[in-house]
Every structure is written in structure tokens, then in C-alpha cells.
Amino acid sequence: MERVVITGMGAITPLGLDVEETWKQLVRGTSGITQIDAFDVDGYKVTIAASVKGFDGKELYGAKEYRRMDRFTQFAVAAADQAILDAKLDLATIDRERVGVYVGSGIGGIGTLEEQHATLLARGPGKVSPVLVPMLISNMAAASISIRHGLHGPTLSPVTACSIGNTAIGEAFHRIQAGRSDVILAGGAEAAVTRISLASFANATALSTRNDDPAGASRPFDKDRDGFVMGEGAGIVILESLSHAKRRGARILAEVIGYGASSDAYHMVATHPEGDGAYMAMREAMRDAGITPDEVDVISAHATSTELGDRSETAAIKRLFGDDAYRIPVTANKSMLGHLLGAAGGVEAIALVKSLGEGMIPPTINLTEPDAECDLDYVPNAARKADLRIGMSNSFGFGGHNAVIIVRTYEG
């Protein structure tokens, strides 16, 4: 089987418009959560989100293309462009039939749908955009990347809710491992901070209502957490077979060594209270990687800042790792990024690769008094230097989807 490495990364996040700025702010413990200013939130139960700031799709793509891409697709294309440049991937010199795109979105172009529904009601059916449907459908991020760069390999848009990024990376990893592709761009994108999404999540009591303290609203594992904070962005990595990367002299950032997936088979939105699905996905990822609990140096937790979710993930970690659970640092990027939904796994995979490369674990901010049932080492409030070799990243989604990847520092 082929070994699979990461050779490029790109990110658009609430903390920065590229990987380096996002990473710098994560290490600093900066919150990207602010008051929503993209639309009027008067009358909403929740008025905060982790929004991307300063992104100008019109400037990047021109007015014509900008009008044909929903915001989630714009984020995805921008992150993919960054990743290709970061990998120094010369697409003119490689077999583009063996280059794929595995990029998904949980909610797709809901902003475009809202806008065009308003047009329908106000101006009638004749004024609805003919490109509404292609802008709306969630596969358009992957399709747009493929079209932009002439990539003829498989184009896949997994829809596994908030585990999309890890699903995309894991499935791409297995395809390259099997020798069926040389390169795959993998990750997720989301731009669902919209009126109807915000209202729905808030009415489901899933969101934090700490409107007067945006920076303190996302507080995984803290006893005073009261829900997640919606976010948006994109995170995309370039996966490449080691043989292909070596042939072109690529810089290797890390190696993907394991992937596990499972289903809770339990509830539409609630995670299994004992973390059964999370446990099974982590166990499968470790088996796939051929490693034992004592070899894992850091865990990037899903950790959305919900009462049940944080407790069940903690329980699953303790069940799998036993006594090692108390040794392994567990970090929660969502304390700063908010929950990027379908983009979360891709961005958090990037942060894990940076952690391994720089020997630095970002903190879990806002952890002032841990929940009594959340008693692991969550790297509270300050980044930590550490000797890191192997990291695990967890992503879990509505419907009981669980996806876990394991990444290792590259060892030639």
C-alpha cells in the first residue's frame, strides 16, 4: 500500500484568511467570535457568531464569477488555491486524471437560497436566478475546484454533517493508499451564518446565548457552557502518495496513518450519551494506523461546548485510552473558532498538522471551572510546548456520523 502524506494546506477562518494567521491566533488563544453584523439580528435569541472577516470574493474572482458562487464555494476555492500554492503543485506537469477533489459542505448555499426566496416573494418567479440550484447544492465547492484547475480525478462531496472534513480526508487517504489516485484535495467548507440557520439552531436551544460576552461564549468542557457558537470558513489539505511527493521533490508536512468512521445509530441530533459511536470511530482509526494508546501524544477534540457532547466525548476517550487518557493533552479549537460545521474537520486537521510540526498545542480557552465529568487535561487557557509525534482528530456530526483521523510527523 502507498503511504499518504500532506504536502499543502489552505484555510479561511474566523481567525484569519490563511493558515499562518489562523495558527498564530490559535496559539495566542484568540477568540474569533463577535457580534453578527452581516444582517439585522434584532429579535433573535442569539446575536453572535464566528464570522470570517475581510474576505472579498469579488476581488478574488471578479464580479461575474462572484455572482455565480455562494459564499461557501468562494471559501472552498480560496482555501484550495492556497493549498495548491503551499504544496508547490505544478498541475501542468502531473497527470490530472489522478488528481481528485473530496470537499464537502453540510448546509451548502443556504445564503443564496434565502436571498432568492426573498426575490421570489418580492418580485415573482421570473426574477429568480437561473443559477440558484447550482449555487445551492453542496457538491459545488468540489466541482468548482475541479473546474478551476482542470482536475479530472474523482470529485466527491461527502455530507456527514460536522464530520465532513475528516470523512473527506479519511476517504481520500484510503483511495490514495490503495493506489487509485496520486493527489486529492480534501476538506470542507461552510457559510451558514444566515438568518434562517441562526433562528433554527437557536430555537433548538443548541447555541450559546452568551450574547453579552462573545469571546467567552464557546467554552468546551467548562461547567458553565451553554451551547455551541456557529462559525464559517474552509479548510483544505493536499493529500499525496509518498512516492508521487518524492518524485516531484515536495515538502512533506505530515503523514496520515489512520482513519475510522462509525454511526451512533441513536438519534437525529443528540450524540450517544456514553459516546459509543465516538469510541468505535477512534478505535477503528487506531487499528487502521496500527498503533496503541500509549503512542498517541495529543487529541484534537470535537468538543462543541454542548453539555452532552463534551461529556460523551470525554467518556469515549477514557474508555478507549484507559489510564493513558489522563496523560494525553486534549485540545478544543472550537473554543476559539466556534463550530465551523462542515468546515470544522478540515480546519482542525490543519491545526493538528501545525501542532505536530511546531511542537505546540493550542489551548482550550474559557475553561475556568471544568465540568465534574470532564476531568482530562484540556490544555486550559494557554498554549503548551510539547514533544509531539502522533495526533488524533475527532469529528462528530448530526445523525450520528463519526469520523476520526490520525496524523504522524513524517519519518522518511
Buried (B, 14 or more C-beta within 10 A) or exposed (E): EBBBBBBBBBBBBBBBBBBEEBBEBBBBBBBBBBEBEBEEBEEBBBBBBBBBEEBEBEEBBEEEBBEBBBBBBBBBBBBBBBBBEBBEBEEEEBEBEBBBBBBBBBBBBBBBBBBBEEBBEEEEEEEEBEBBEBBBBBBBBBBBBBEBBEBEBBBBBBBBBBBBBBBBBBBBBBBBBEEBBBBBBBBBBBBBBBBEBBBEBBEEEBBBBBBEEBBBBBBBBBBEBBBBBBBBBBBBBBBBBBEBBBEBEBEBBBBBBBBBBBBBEBEEEBBBEBBBBBBBBBBBBBEBBEBEBEBBBBBBBBBBBBBEBBBBBBBBBBBBBEEBBEEBBBBBBBBBBBBBBBBBBBBBBBBBBBBBBEBBBBBBBBBEEBBEBBEBBBBBEEBBEBEBBBBBBBBBBBBBBBBBBBBBBBEE
